[in-house]
């Protein structure tokens, strides 16, 4: 019963309320509340602070989230080995990635992995904003830039520039900016990351960057939509070269201000600080790393070709 209660506890945390967890599991709200109380009684601590409108984890609750995930993952791995043999991968994998990267690279890796491992279930969460990996129960997450949460473990998967680009149709109508300051005369397509508006674009070396505030008539918290707007000729965007590589090669987008582009930023694979991870998670992470290595080589080759022209 302890194992079942821990699994229910993780569902409560993931769904954000006892009512939502009851709906997800098909249990009554009373049963969910009683089983949570039983779990708290077992450990002798309060795990979740509850009000009429919201819940929040106590420090002991956050510790249990990490520990319960590890215990349940190990049990699932053991069951898989017993039922299906040591070479079979099975069970759930939850991944959080930026929207554009998820729809492109990661979705392709998932399709191949699912075809080769039909007993694995894959959940892909697309978000360009902050994600609480441990609290929301993700096995892996991909994010650009430095990782601020020092408790997470990371694996760097290469470095990629963010480059300014626009469709040929836009440039034919409005001209090509020759310097970063000329972007003020153009319609720029702006990303929103959570509460932060990404309207200050950096150029030049890291030690002495030039920052330019841009504006435009379209803002979105979806990187894929911003790229689509740029391809359709609605304005100039600032995107990771990993996201727009194919658009650049096919001529749908044209890179701008390359001689003053900011230095590349790392792409990080992040995972919770557990002692170990199920083989299925490790196998998927390795497949993802291999594909991103291939993509980095393609980006580097394209970049070198542009520089040698």
Order of alpha helices (4+ residues) and beta strands (2+ residues): alpha-alpha-alpha-beta-beta-alpha-beta-alpha-beta-beta-beta-beta-alpha-beta-beta-beta-beta-beta-alpha-beta-alpha-beta-beta-alpha
